[in-house]
């Protein structure tokens, strides 16, 4: 039946991960809000649906678990992740002979590997259970974006070709790479991070823990379940991911600097397998063993992009890939969904209270873009370093400390719209953002001077006491004074860590001008001691 010019509080364009999560968050915070979600695909989705964003880290995991209230579902239906794990293994035929960076035991903050097909089907069912009007099998045909307080108009057709017309106070674009509003307003921004990706899924478990016969190597992790990690197998200009899915499938991806590894060398399965045989021969052998279980294959060219504007006082906004998308190396996709959706909910809250939107839009836009720029500095021009175990060990720990110490605190303490806090600590936060950019430049300089060695050892992040404490303190509930004190403490810690890294880089002849001086012997702060019993590759 056709619906003529029905008016809704919000229409969400896209019912994938970003759109369904936004609908659930809006319904949780405003139970009387009339929300319609228009999704092109039919539900239920197939298990191991071919979508990016299978691995979560702290902000995204917290968002799904706490903000959306999905703790029980995640516990019973998805896989607990054993952290992010890295092997510097280019050309290596035995993973036990590679340098490994990761955790011997998981930290208490939980994160998950998500089977996107199972997860989005569940989110769709949950949305309907909570009274959200999810319409699948729809195709948006026309958008009229209102200005200066006018309503937005949406025309779509359903699976039978019937035309429907809706009006909405809020128009929220979660259409993914279709990017309906980003394309409409020409908002795409080249962020200078030129990388490509190809990935596929096998209907088989790639049991990385069985790839090495050395009993000591196997039991170095407790429990000996590296397969639950987001495993990164790294080399110059690229990394390969291994991500297990709850359906029993395994996701394998190649992500590479466009200049160092042209996409044409791995843009279909046979070429990808040949590429893996050159760069990650052990992965290639395991994939070849299971090639008859291949479920799908996809590639993306130049996937990273910025967005000139994400929020508007004309009551439209973008979330997920419909806005900006960075890089999957640290799995930040669901983090940026959480950030955008939270800002959108706060804008809706202000609108419902009759408050002016323009100043809140400016704050949200400035903070969101600042987060994006901070993370972009971590990835842009850094792929040539990825085969250097010594430099990357320090980079990965720094990147995680920056993330836990600043971004996670602002999210977990619910301070994203605390304008008083940003007025007080804004200069210090800007200073640490600039420090991050200098440290990222140092890593590039250090890579140019450091010897590229790959000893067969495990660098256990649990042995970093300060690092462990930073993680363990992330979810503590703090009052106003406590939040400010914690941020100041973490900012001071990051200055010390930067000084320790600079001291280590200086030993290899890297220039360290403009970086903090180390307050003590570098190993006292930054000692990634190898696990006992590891035999040197030499």
Beta strands, then each sheet from edge to edge (+ up, - down):
strand 1: 6-13
strand 2: 35-39
strand 3: 79-80
strand 4: 84-88
strand 5: 99-102
strand 6: 112-113
strand 7: 133-136
strand 8: 139-144
strand 9: 152-157
strand 10: 163-173
strand 11: 188-189
strand 12: 195-202
strand 13: 230-235
strand 14: 238-244
strand 15: 250-257
strand 16: 294-300
strand 17: 306-307
strand 18: 311-312
strand 19: 316-318
strand 20: 458-460
sheet 1: 7+ 2+ 1+ 10+ 9- 8+
sheet 2: 7+ 2+ 1+ 10+ 19+ 18-
sheet 3: 3+ 6-
sheet 4: 16+ 12- 15+ 14- 13+ 4+ 5- 20-
sheet 5: 11+ 17-
end
